[in-house]
């Protein structure tokens, strides 16, 4: 009986979570987000990029975190297209990243009348980590060489006019579930003062704030909630805003389960059925 | 249950699912796109682990690992090796790129007892490079963060910023005192400070865990949205 309950209790919790989430995905609810300062700062940073500089959209993510990094990438690329800012898609942590970024850019480009090569370019994936980034910052065409869509030298594209080093980059947007930010900060911001915006998964968000606090990055988008804030700023209802009611519902279920679990534990402890220990330093 | 019975039961399940699928497609309940079906099958197969360990999950897990490895290899060959090493060396005639392949090949000498010293040579070069970069990274990355951790407590700032600075100050001091391991923490001030530091660390871990839960839920929502709206096309979402 006890083993049966242990087997089924977990499955009941997962089912409850799935139902709580699914209901709010199907029912349309108008969600409004409070836009935090770190998200607004990225928005302002994109708007402030001068015409003679390029934005680097680093898609350092893969399918495993599409749920968070996908809407972030879409919101940021949409902003670049809408504001008429030229950009380059790049990646050096996960091989599929630049291809996923390209899919999003190609889907959005017709809406804003943008063209590959003139408004954006895909530098593709590059290996080498920190030493590569150090070399990239000094000599972008020498490190990247050719794009991955038409396989032509990147200097042959109009979007690359005047782009030679990190000094010609107006903003780096690092979209990632991984610790790539420290490399950007240490080897690009540290030497060239190129502004960096960080769009990370929820797990990575707490680690970003020492960088934000020290003004080493201009802003932070925290997971799906960050993408929803950005969509609110942009004034369109994308995937992130549509998913927020489901996210809130899932959080409510989890909070309820934590409270329930604690009530059950403390009642068992009072009856002497569960072990208890006071924390000491 | 015998092997024949298990196979018969499996086939019955496949037939039942196929019948539901055909009915669903004919009546526009399910998507008609093959790609959507493939993605839905993969998602459901992976989620089947939530019920219990099973052969379908293991099959798709191996497919995913194989696909990821294959895709990574393809990307590295076509986007890195071919344009950045093969073309300069063999097409453009930049002979000095041969040194890159020599250095790379030295790593593989680890498989030979006679030549394994070459692997140590290559590893040593890269370790030295990494150590140098780490020192540079410390100066450009961490030093400014340490500098900004000295926040003014008496400056004319809005009350909420002052409150933030005080919380930050208390957290830094108490958490650092918790990590004093060079001597025994006997003095009541040090002991109390270390205890508060430990509680504040737990608050931070709680915040990190909360963000982790948020992240995991976002990933679940992404898949559920796909299954409900793109595959099942619930309430006419197409």
Interface residues (C-beta under 8 A of the other chain):
Chain A: X11 X14 X17 X18 X21 X22 X25 X26 X64 X65 X66 X67 X68 X70 X95 X96 X124 X125 X126 X127 X130 X131 X134 X145 X146 X148 X151 X182 X183 X185 X186 X187 X189 X190 X191 X201 X202 X203 X205 X206 X210 X211 X213 X214 X215 X216 X222 X223 X224 X225 X239 X242 X243 X246 X247 X250 X251 X254 X279 X281
Chain B: X50 X51 X71 X72 X75 X76 X78 X79 X80 X83 X84 X129 X130 X133 X136 X137 X139 X140 X141 X144 X145 X147 X148 X178 X185 X191 X194 X195 X198 X204 X207 X208 X211 X212 X213 X214 X215 X217 X218 X219 X220 X221 X222 X223 X224 X225 X228 X229 X234 X235 X237
